[in-house]
Amino acid sequence: MSNGSLAFRRYRSVFLSDIHLGYKDCKANQLLQFLNTCRCDTLYLLGDIVDLWSIQRRHFWPKEHHQVIARILQLAEQGTKVIYIPGNHDAAVRSLLPLVINQIECCDESVHHGVDGTRYLLIHGDLFDGLVACPRLLAWIGDKLYDALLFLNRWYNRIRAIFGKPYWSLTKFIKSRVGGAQAYISRYQSAALEYANKRGFSGIFCGHIHQPALLEEPTGCYFNCGDWIENCSYICEDFHGKFSLQYWPAADKETLTSLDSESALDTSSKQSDQKAA
């Protein structure tokens, strides 16, 4: 799919997380296609943009990964407000915060104001690990199993490509059928919403767990941008205040779900009523 065949998309805001540049399974080409056809007033980068863990183990930095960085810098130069919140894989930057690099604002957390003024907390999400994580040994085993699944996923899709089949996420399929993984995701979502609610926000944007989601709950709105290893997902906000969780390429997959700012405001009102009660 060439860039010339894709129409430019205009958004009020775009939210990305867990790109993992420097990691061999990063879908940098797909992300570059998206960024080259995207125009937005604000671009939020919610952590793990560069995978320093992976780079320390094995240097891997192909030209496509450099081109993604160059495109983000170009967007900032062209007037897009870019806000970067480091994650656990690029946590080395946190000791330098806050700072501005080439017009990119770097901070530990941020606040997004919807069209109607609704306030959303923006973080990476690794701070919830202590609340929902399993014992360290099991976490280490899980991390190694995840790497193994990504290895199988990579070769499986190379074979599919030979036969003209589209990309299909083996890891996503397995995670959706493992009860323990689903329980972890549910605990993570609950912890994130509780944290945002206690701080007086109507919702929260995060990443970290590579599980894209857009949920409206009684306690607030939960947005997870997903990742660019398995899902190639992002959240966007149009100029009417409607949020959508989408996948790239858009021509191959439909929008998963959407939520307008009016619904979010209703949720915020419910929270206020509950607190008043």
Buried (B, 14 or more C-beta within 10 A) or exposed (E): EEEEEBEEBEBBBBBBBBBBBBBBBBBBBBBBBBBEBBBBBBBBBBBBBBBBBBBEEEEBEEEBBEBBBEBBBEBBEEEBBBBBBBBBBBBEBBEEBEEEEEBBBBBEBBEBEBBEEBBBBBBBBBBBBEEBBEEEEEEEEBEEEBEEBBEEBEEBBEEBEEEEEEBEBBBBEBBEEEEEBEEBBEBBBBBBBBBBBEEEBBBBBBBBBBBBBBBBBEBBBBBBBBBBBBBBBBBBBBEEBBBBBBBBBEEEBEEBBBBBBBBBBEBBEBBEEEEEE
